[in-house]
Amino acid sequence: MTFVKYMLSNERPESLRDIILPRDADGYYPSPADWRDEVLYFLLPDRFSDGNEHNRPLLRQHPSEVRPHNWNWQDWFNSGSGCWQGGKINGIRTKLDYLNDLGITAIWIGPIFKQRNLSGTYHGYGIQDFLDVDPRFGTREDLVWLVYEAHKKGIRIILDIIFNHSGANWDYLIDGNIVSEPDYLDSPYKYKDIAWRNNWEQPIDGISGKGDGVWPRELQDKDCYTRAGKGDLGAGEIEETTAQHKRTDFFSFRDFDTTNNQVLTFLAECYKYWIALTDCDGFRIDTLKHVSLEEARDFCGSIKEYAVKLGKHDFFLVGEVAGGDYNANRYLDVLTHNLNAALDIGEMRSVLCDVARGLTDPQAYFNGFSWNDVMGSHRKIGNRHVSILNDHDHVWGEKLRFSSHASSLHQVIVGVALQLFTLGIPCIYYGTEQALSGPEESERVWIPYWGNSDVYLREAMFGPEHPLDEGDNGNLKNDLPGFGPYGTSGYHCFDQEHPVFKRIASLNEIRKIYPSLRYGRQYLRPFSILDSPFEYHGAGEIIPWARVLDDEETLCIVNSSGSETRGGDVMVDAGLSNYKMTVVANTEQAADPQNYRGVYPVGAQVDVCWKDGVAYVPIRDLPPSEVIVLTNYPR
């Protein structure tokens, strides 16, 4: 009997001693040759799909037309901020064709591990059982089946893991009193006693049932935890191993004492179990900044080495390192080959958004692609970061999706094009392809904490009628509406005819065809406006850049203006000009191919001209927020 069959034929393990991990590569899915070939898609399983969209209408009307007359924005907010909506692992499986058609090759799934029974941690970051799937998402069998079906379609699966903290599985016991978030104690001090919580959040003396405390058994020792109370998540220097940000609880989530090597071993063994069980292809590592550089290196190295034994020679590890780009680069520098990449969630994400909206000079974005002795050349730096336009947190900047402030329905395509065609591994956040943006602007004055709460980054695409009630019994909370897209409930938005979906799909297809767009050297190109000198221009104009691989130049041009046509004479490499360049992608045409009457249809050739010894291609009247791609060697 294989490891997977044996594990699934029994209850989930209570102890790591019950797990004998496989030691060979038989039957496991290999790593890709290069992760730059992949296009990631990040989703929260509670907010993506429940698999029952066929029982709900597709939202094609204006959102105001489908809201009942007694609609209450406070209720909609309460539903989204504190309730599970009912998304399932099997729901993700039913959308594999949808994602495949979009051009997605790897799905990053928010944490699926068991949460506390009565918690509102629908996001998955408060783990109670590190060896089981939360029943509100499904079962271990469902997850194994999802990965198997995804691999059949050439789609890889990246699981979201946490080894900095557990869920709120115990409280502090101070002078006989139960305290949830006591004041922080500086190193080396810690609180002495804890009280475990049972399935109903009551204090208990010992752990017995599956909903009590934490599992597996190895993590039931209070010395597995720092027990320093609640401090400042930003306090202290990144290099300091006992900094406050590395010892504090994460609000009510309990900090693991990762200075204890045994604790690191236990956690690594938990996640090796999930690699062996599910055949997943990588991990996104949460709150990596909150463990020391050495501990992060040891943990990641252990995971990488085990994955190699299963034939996964480049098991993808990407870290969430909050606090800005310097912190992320520092972890990349120290962890080297033990960490593939860091998420671009710092300054670069905010700059990307502003450049795509035509508000910031594009050099602010392109100058961010610096390199050093660790990262190496243009070609190698693309391996080391995952490009983020939107995500579930926005730890840096306003907590609203890009499309919430867009000038048009499709303006987000400029940001996505910059992700797909500049150095790095692109990651598209769920709903971007439907231009999710929250309610229309006229209603936002009534909405609590608009722009200041994570909740507005987490609409449920599948459009639940109502959220789930407390607990994992499957009952609905009928007094609240579901937290559906665009401020609705009962309507889903998996629309493959949406103009943004079609534009993104077309760009993903061209990225797959042209290696230069994945591996090529990158150059922001100067251009001339109305016979002015060739120079770099500021915000709101076209943004041209080239990706060069050997003798192939692929020229990407976006119009960052959301309201006006733009153009210019764009410099190209004189040695690679080939006299003509051919249009290979046009987002306006992709959105409505039958009615397209523009200047640059796919297949059109643009002459390479010369002026003052400079080779250039003339670009005229590129519509607002549209993208074209040209190459000297069309395929």
N, C-alpha and C positions, 0 to 999 in steps of 0.2 A: 504494500500500500504506500503510495507517495506521501510525502510530507503534507501536502495540501489536503488530500483526501482524509488522511488521519486526523488532522487538526479540525477539519470541518465536520467530521463524524462524531466529534466529542464537544462537550461544553468548552467555552473559552478557558484557557489555562488560568489557574489561580496563582501559580508561581512560575517564575522563570526556570525553575528546576524541572518543570513538566515539559519543557521544550527542548528537543534535540534538533538543532538547526541543520538543514542539508548542507553538504560541503562540496557539491559539484554543480556544473553548469547544465546538467541534463534538462532540456525542455524550457529553459529560461530565455526570455526575450533579450537580445543583445542591445547594447548602447548604440546610438548613432555614431557615424564617423566624425561628425562635427555638430555641436549644438547650435552653431550659427545657421544651420539648415532649417531649424525649427521655428515655428510661429506658435507662441504660447497663448493660452486663453485661460484667464483666472476667473473662477466662479466660487461663490459661496453655495454649498449644496442646499441649504435651507431656502435660498432665494432664487434658485435657477429654474428647476422643473420638478413637478410631482408626477409627470408622465400621463396626466389626465387632461391635457390641453384640448384633446378631441371633444371633450364634454363642455368646453367653454368657447365663446366666440373670440375671434381675432379682433383686436382693437384697431379699427380703421377709421372710426369717426373721431371727431374732436373730443378730447376727454370730458369736456363739460356736458356733452350730449348723453353720456352714459352714467353720470352720477345721479343717484336718487335725490329728490328734492330736500330730504332731511340730512344731507351729507354734512358731516362734522369733521373739520380738519384736525381737531384735537384727538378725536378717536382714531383717525388714520395714523397720526403720529404715534399715539400710544401703541397701536398695533405693531408698527414697524420697529419701535425702540425697545420693546420688552417682550415680544411674543415670537414664538416659532411660527413660521408660515406654512410649513408642511412639505418643503422640497425633499426629494428622495434620491438616493443613489441610482435606483432604477429609472428615475426621471432623467438623469444624465445619460443613461444608456440609450433611452429613446431619442435623444437629441444628437447622437453621434453622426448621423447623416447630415443633419443641419450644420454641425460644426465642420464636417468634412467638406461640405459645399462652400462654406465660408473660407476654406483654405487653412484651417487650424490643423497643426500636426502634433501638438502636445497640450494636454489639459492639466492645469494646476488647480487642484481641488482643495478648498478650505478644509480645516480639520474635520474628520469624520469620527473621531474617537468619542467614547461614551462620556457624556456630561452628567452633571448632577441632575437628579430627577426633577426638582422644582426650580432649577435655575433658568434664567433667561438667556443663557449663553448659546443662543442659536448659531453664533459665529464659530463655535467649536474650540475656543481657546482656553476653556476651563475644564481640563480633563479630570475625570473621576476614575476611569478604568483605561489604562494604557494598552490593554490587550483585547479590547472589544470595540465594536461599532455602536454608536448611539442608536437605539431602536427607533428613534424618530427619523433617522436617515435610512435605516434598513438593517441588514445583517452582514456578517463577514462574507457569507456566500454571495450576496449582492455585489460586494466590492470586488471579489475575485472574478465574478462574471463580467462586471464592467470592464476591468482591465483586459480580460481575455477578448471581449468583443472589440474593444478599442484597438488592440494590437492587430486584430484581423483587418482593420481598416487603415492600418499604418499610423494610428494615433497613439502617442505615448501618454502615460499618466504620471503626474508629479503630485505626491501627497504633501500636505502641510503638516509639519511636526513642531512640537514644543519641548525643549529640554531645559529651559530656564525655570519653569514653574509648573505647578499642578493647579487644579481648580481649587475652589474654596472648600476643601474637604475637612478642614478642622478650624477651630478657633483657639485663640490664646486663653489660657487659664491663669489669671493673675489675681492673687489673694482670694482665691475661691470664686472669682467672678469671670463670666464669659465675656471676652472682648474680641471684636472682629478685626479692628484696625488700630492697634496701639501705636504710641509714638515710637519713632525709630530709635534703635540703639546702635551706637557706633561700634565698629570692630574693636576688640574681639567679643564684645558682649552680646548676649542673646537671652531671650525669655526662656524660662526653665520648662514650663508645663504647657501642654495643649489638651484640648478636648475634641475628639473626633466627632463628626456629624453623621447621623444616620440618614436613611433615605428621605426622611421628612424634615431634615435640617435641625433635628434635636440633638443635644449633646449626649454622647454615649461613652461608656467606660472602655469598651473593646469592640473590635470589628468582627462581624460574623457574616452578615448578608451581603449580597452583591452590590447593594446601593449604599452600604456603609463605608465611610472613610474613603480609602483609595485602594486600588489594585494595580499591579500584583502585590503579593505579600511582601516582597522585598522593599517596597516603598512605604511600608506601614511602621517603620521605625522613625521616631521623632527626630533622630539625629540625621536623617536624610534631608532635613530642612534647616535653613539659615536661622529662622525664628528671630528676626531682627525687627519686626514690625514694619509699619508703612512709612517710607521716607520719600525722598525726592528722586524721581526717575531720571533726572538730568544732572544730578549733583556728582561732582568728582571728575577726574581726568580719565580719558579712555584707556590709558596705560595702567592705571592704578587697580591692582587686583582686588583690593578691599574697598573700592570706591562705593559711595552710598548707592549709586545707580546699579551696582552689581550685587548688592546684598538685600536691598529692600524688596518687600512683597510687591507684586504688581497689582496694586489696589488690594482686593481681597484674595487674589490668587497667590498661592504660597510658594515662596522662593526656595528652589532646591539648593542645598549646600554642595555646589559642584566643585568646591575645593576638596571634597571627599572623593577620592578616586573610585571608591566602591559605588557611589551614587552615579557617577558618570558611566561606569560599566553597566549598572542596572538599566539605565536609560538607553544606552546604545543597544543592549540586548533586546529591549522592547521593540526598538525600531528595526533591528535586523529581522525580528520575527515578521514584521509587516512586509519587508522586502521579499522574504522567502515565501510567505503566504500568498501575496497578491501579485508578485512579479512586476511591481511598479518600477518606474524608470528613474525616479529622482525624488528628492525632498526639497521643499522650501522650508528653511529653518527660521522660526519665529524668534523675535527678541534676542538676536545673536549678540547685540551690543552689551547685553546684561550678564553675559558670562565673560570671563577673562579671555584674553587672546590665547593663552596656553591651553585652557580648558576647551575652547572652541576648536583649536587645532587637533587636540587629542580625540575629541568626540568625532569630528568630521573624518579624521584619518581612520578611525576604527570602522566607521560606516563604509568608507571608500574601499578599504581592504576586504571587508566581507563581500561587498558587491562584486569585486573582481573574481572571487571564488565561484560566483554564480554566472560568470561570463559577462558581467556588466562592467566593461573596462573603463567606462566613463559615466558612472552613475552620477546624475546631475545633482549638485548641492548648491543652492543659491540662498544667500543670507539676507535677512532683513536687518539692516544696521541703521537704526534711527540716529538723528542728531546731525545730519548733514553729510555732504560728500566726503569731507576729510575722514570722518569715522569709517565710512564704508571702504574707502581706499586703504585705510590702515589695516583693517581686517583682511583685505585681499593681499596686502603686502606680506603680512605675517603668516597667514595660512597657506599661501602659495597654492600648490596643486591640491591641497585638501579641500579647497573651496573653489568651485567653478566660477562663480560670479556673485555680485551683489545687486540688489534691486536699486534702481534709480528712483528712490523715494525722497531724496533731499532736494537741494536747490535746482538740480537739473530738471526735475519733473515740473516745477513751477515755471522755469524758463521755457521749457518745451511748450507748455500751454500758452504762454504769452506770445511766443514767436508764432505759433500756429494761428493765433487770433489776430496777428498783425499789430501787436502792441509793443513788441520789443525787437531790437536789432538782431537779426539772425546770427551775427557773429557771437552774441552772448551764448548761444547754444553750441555752435560749432567749435568755439574755443574751449568748450568743456571736454573735448576729446583729446586731452593731453596724454602723453605717455612717458614712462620712466623705465628704469632698468628692469623692473619686475614685469611690467605690462608689455614692453617691447614696441614693435612697430605698429603702423596703422592696422595691418592685417591681424595682429595678435590682440590688440585692445578690444576688438569686437567680441572676443570670447569672455570678457571679464565683467560685463554688466548687462543687466536685463532692463530694457527700456520700458518705462511706465508713464502712461498719460493719465490714467485714472486707476484708483484701486479702492479698497474698502475702508481705508483709514485717512488718507491724506494727512500724514503726520507733519507735512510741511505745506502750508498754504490753506486756502479756503476749502471747506468740506462740502464741495459741490462738484458734480460731474462737469466735464468740459462743455457739454451741450446745454447746460443750464444758462450759459451766457453767450451762446452762439448767435452769430448774425443770421444764420440760415440753418435749415434742417441738416444740411450736409457739411457744414463748416468743419466738423470733427475730422473729416477725411484728410485735412491738411496735417493735423497732428499725427494721425495714423500713418500717413505717407512718410513723415519724418522718422517715425519709429521703424517702419519696415525697411527703409532704404538708406538709413545711416548706420554707422558702426554699432554693433550690439545685437542682442537677441531680443526681438520684439515680444511684448506681452500685451494682449488686448483684454481689457476688463469686460466681463459679461455685460451685455446690454449696450456697449458702445456701438455695435453694428445696428442697433435700433434707435440710436440717438437718445437714449434714456436721459431725462433731464429734470424729473420731478414735475410738479404741476405747472400750468401756464403762468406767466408772469403776473397776470391780473389777480391771481389767487394767493400769491406768496405773502402778501401782507397779513394774511390770516393764519399763517402756518407757524407753529412754535419753533423757535431756535433755527430758523431758516439760515443755512450757510454755516452754522456753528455746531452741527451734530453729525456724527458718522451715519446716522440713520438715513440721511438723504443720498448716501452713496450705495444704498442696499435695497433698492426696490425689488420686489419679487416678480420676475419676468412671467411666471406662469399664471399670475392673476388669481390668487386664491380668493374665494368668496369671504372666508373668515379665517383668522389665525387659529392655531391650536390652543387648547386650554392648558393649564399647568399640568405638569406630569407627563408621562410617556404613554398615557392610555389611549391616545388618538382622538379624544373628544375635541369638539370645536368650541371656540369662544364666540358664541353667536351674537353677543352684544357689541362686537367690534367688527369693522370691515377688514378684509384682507389688505395687505400693504402692496397693492398692485401697481403696475407701471403708470407713470404720469398722473399719479393721484387718483387712481381708480381701484375698483375691486371687481373680480368676476370676469375679467377680460385678459387674455394673454397677448404677448407681442412677439411671437416667433414668426416673423414675416420675412420670408426670403425674397419678396419683391420690394422690400424697403430700399429706397435709393442709397442709403448708407451701406446696407448689407451688400448690395450689388457692386458698389464702388470698392469696398474692402476686398471682396472676393476677387475682383479683377486685378488688384494690386498684389494680392497674395499669389495669384497664378503667375504673374510676371516675375515675382521674386524667386519662385521655384525654378523658372526657366533659365534665368540669367545668373550664373555664379558670381559675376562682378558685383551684383547687388548684395551678396552675402559675404564675400571675401575681399572685395576690391579695396584698394587705397581710396581715401576720401578727400575731396577738395571742394571747398566752397568756391564757386566760380564768380569772378567779377562780371559785370555787364554794363552796357552803355544805354542810356536813355536819351533819345532825341540827339544823337551824335555827340553826347557828352563823353568825357574820357571813360575808359573801362575802370570801374571801381566797385567796391562793395557798397551796397545801398542799405538804408535803414529799414525801419518797420513799415509794413503795409505794402511793400512792393513784391515782385516775384522773388522767390528764393531758388536759385539754381545751384546744384552741386553735382559733382561727377564721382562715380565709382569706377576706378580703373584697375583692370586685371590683365596683366600682360599687354596685348595690343588692343584690348577691348575697352572702349569708353562708353559707359552708360550714363546719360545725362538725365537727371531728375529735376523737374521744375514744378513748383507749387505757386499758386497765387495766394499770398497771405492776406490780401484784402478781402474782407467779407462782403463788400458792397460794390466794388468797382473792377472793371477789366484792367489788366495790367500787361506789360510786355517789356521788351528790351532786346538788345543784341548781346547774346550770351557767349562768353569766351569758351572755346573748346581747345583741346590739345592739338596743336598744329601737326604734330607728328603722327597722330592717330586719326586725323579727320576723315580720310577715305572719301573726301569730296561731298559726300551726302550723309545725312543721318536719317534714320527711319523711325517713325513713331510706332512704339510697341505697346503703349498703354495710354488711355485717355479716360478719366473717370466720368466726365460728362457723357461721353458716348456709352460707357458701360452701364450707366443708370437708365438710359433710354435709347438703345441702339437703333431702333426703327425710325425715330424722329430726329436723330442727330443730324445737324446741318452745319457743324462748326468747321474751323479752319484746319484742324489737325486730327483727322480720323486715323485710326490704327492702320498702318500700312503706308501712310503718306510719307513722302520723302522731302526733307528740308535741305536745301543747298547750304554747304559750308562756304561762307563768304570771307573776304579779307578786308581789313581796314588798318592802315598804319602798321602792317606786319603782324596783325593779330587775326587769328582764325576765330570765326564766330558763327552762330546760327541765329537768324532773326526770328524772334518770337513776338507775335502780335495778338492782342485782344484775347488773352487767356481769361476765361470767365472767373468771377469771384469764387474763391475756395475750391478751385479745381486743380487737377494734377495731370501732367503729361510726362511720359518717359520716352526718350529717344536713345538709339544706339547706333554705333558705326558698323556693327556686325549683327544684323537681325537674324533670328533663328526661325 
